[in-house]
Amino acid sequence: MKKAKYSKVFLEELRKIPIVQVACEKSGLSRQSVYRWKKEDQEFAQAMEEAIADGIAFVNDMSETQLMNQIKAGNLSAVRLWLTHNHERYSRKLKIEHSAKNYQLDEEQKLLIKEALSYSTIKINNHE
């Protein structure tokens, strides 16, 4: 087989399971060949990145389907997982949004940030 045929099979496998080693095994290629092609051939490198992105989207879709099935079956861990990642009320995420550069915080804002960070594992340096 020529490189074009091998690379086509490799990219098809990568779209199914976005793991380079698995795609290599299924297409009969070595990782060394794939990474050499990626380094030497910009078009192949781009196609590889796109295949990985497609593969990740495919696995995400399958995972969400399984998660929905678990939620329908009454699996409380699945319910909790969904809610903590998709419902603001159950989220444990701290969101800080700011776009201004060189912005100076006032004392109330500094205290609020320190309090928020005290709930995390981030250590605050007392030097300002």
N, C-alpha and C positions, 0 to 999 in steps of 0.2 A: 504494500500500500504506500501511496505517496503521502507527503506531509498534508496536503489539502484534504485528503480523505480522512486521515487520522485526526486532524484538527477538527473537522466537521463532526465526527463521531464524539470526540472529546467534549466539544461545546454542547452538543445535544445532551450528553450525560450530565454535564455541569448544570444545565437548565433544570434537570430533574432533581438532583441532589447537589447543592452548591458546596461540595467539599472536593478540593482538588485531588486528594489521594484517591477517593472513591471513583471519581471520573477517570483518573489515570488507569486504575485497575480495570474498569469496565471497558475502556477503549484500547487497552493494550499498550499504553504509553508510559514512559517513565516520567517522574516529576522533573528530573533534570532536563529532559527534552522540552517539556511544557514551559518551564521557566526560562530556558534558553530562547525558545520561540517568542515568549513574552518580551524578553529583553531586546531581541533583535528585530522584531516585527511589530511596529506600532499598531497596525491594523488588527493583528491577532490579539495584542494586549487589550485593545478597546473591545473587541468581540468577547474576550474572556471576562472582562469586567461586566459587560452587559449580561452575559450568560449567568454570572454569579448573582447579579441583581435579580434576574428573572427567576433563578432557583430559590433565592431567599423569599421572593414574593410567593412562589408556589408552595414552599414549606409553610410559610405564614398562613396561607389560605387553608391548607390541610390542618394545621394546628388549631386555627379558629373553629373549623368544623368539628374537630374532636372536642374542643372546649365547650362548644354549644351543646354537643351531645351529652357531655358530662353535666352541664347545667340542667338540661332537660331531665336527666336521670336523678336530679336532686343532690348531686355531689356538692356539699357546702364549701369545700376547698376551691372548687372551680368557680362557684358563685363569688366567693371572697376575692379570688384572683381577678375576675372580670371587674368587679366593682372597684377595687383599689386602683385599677389602671384605666377605668373608663367612666367613673362617676365622681364628680368633683367632691361630693359630700363624704365619700369614703376614701379619698385619696390621702396618702401620707406624704405627698410631695410638697416641698417648699418651692414656690415659684418667685423668683426675683427677676423683674423685668426693668431694664433701664437702658437708655440709649445715649444719654447726654455724656459728653466727655468732660473730664475735669470738674465733675460735679462735687460739691462739698455737702456732706451730710450735716444736718443740724443735730443737736444733742438728743432730741427725742427719737430721730431716725437711728442714731448710733445705738441707743439703748434697745430699740426694737430689734435691730439686727443681732445684737449680742444675746438677747433673750431667745431669738429664734435659733441661733447657732448653739445655744446651750442645750437644746433638745437633740442636737446631732452629735456625731463623733468628732466634729471639727473643733480643734483647740483654738482659742482666741488669744492672740498676743496682746498684752495690756499696753504695749507701746503704741502710740498713735502718731 
